[in-house]
Amino acid sequence: MTELRRAVHAGDPVVGTWVTIGHPAVAEISGELGFDFVVIDAEHSSMSISTVENLVRAVDAANGETKSIVRLPDDDPTRIKRALDTGVSGVIAPMIETAEQARSVVEATRYPPDGVRGVAGSRASAYGLELDDYFERANDELLVMVQIESAKGVGHVGSIAAVDGVDALFVGPTDLSASLGQFGETDSLDTEISAVLDAVGESDTAVGTIALDPEDVERWAETGFDFQVVGIDMDYLIHGAERAKQRYEDVLR
């Protein structure tokens, strides 16, 4: 088991960041900053699988132990297989609403006999040079997260969390608020978030989320989330530029 997967299982306060800009420099800088993991977003971005692979390389090139995780476009087994072959340390599967979906995701991340992942030489196995070794250890090393981001997902969260091989749930506040007809009103999610946190009690499955602004970091920690992603590259760029521009305008007044 990798250190990241072990830490998630132990409930250690790991912290990540989110990358949507498909340039390796952004991923490499994120790795240099010492985050425990970097989420490479292949769902809501224009990234191809080759771009994803280059961003995984960039995170690996950074100093330190930062790991890369790919947020998949969907739960299709072929997409999961291709993401894992880039050498990523784990995946986040979006919009998981049933235990059956969660089991399918886990099976797609596991080599036989534990799952249905196809075997081939790829970057993950040093292009086949270390295929035997990778085959033996991959099932135990890969971190599998599933996103709870709909009312239906919240309704089935207990059975989803209980699926063997699901390491963590990841609550998506924005999509969850939209599913409830309250888009953007993440302050109104207390009931649903409590339901998620309560439902995983018996399974000891970790639960994480994303903080979309600095105030959310403290809020989510106090709520009881085990880990967080504390921002998105695009937001860092926007807010940093806004602050610099505003400072200049204030000085001239």
Buried (B, 14 or more C-beta within 10 A) or exposed (E): BBEBBEBBBEEBEBBBBBBBBBBBEBBBBBBBEEBBBBBBBBBEBEBEBEBBBBBBBBBBEBEEEBBBBBBBBEBBBEBBBBBBBBBBBBBBBBBBBBBEBBBBBBBBBBBEEBBBBEBEBBBBBEEBEEBEEBBEEBBEEBBBBBBBBBEBBBBBBBBBBBBEBBBBBBBBBBBBBBBBEEEEEBEEBEEBBEBBBEBBEEBEBBBBBBBBEEEBBEBBBEBEBBBBBBBBBBEBEEEEEEEEEEEEEEEEE
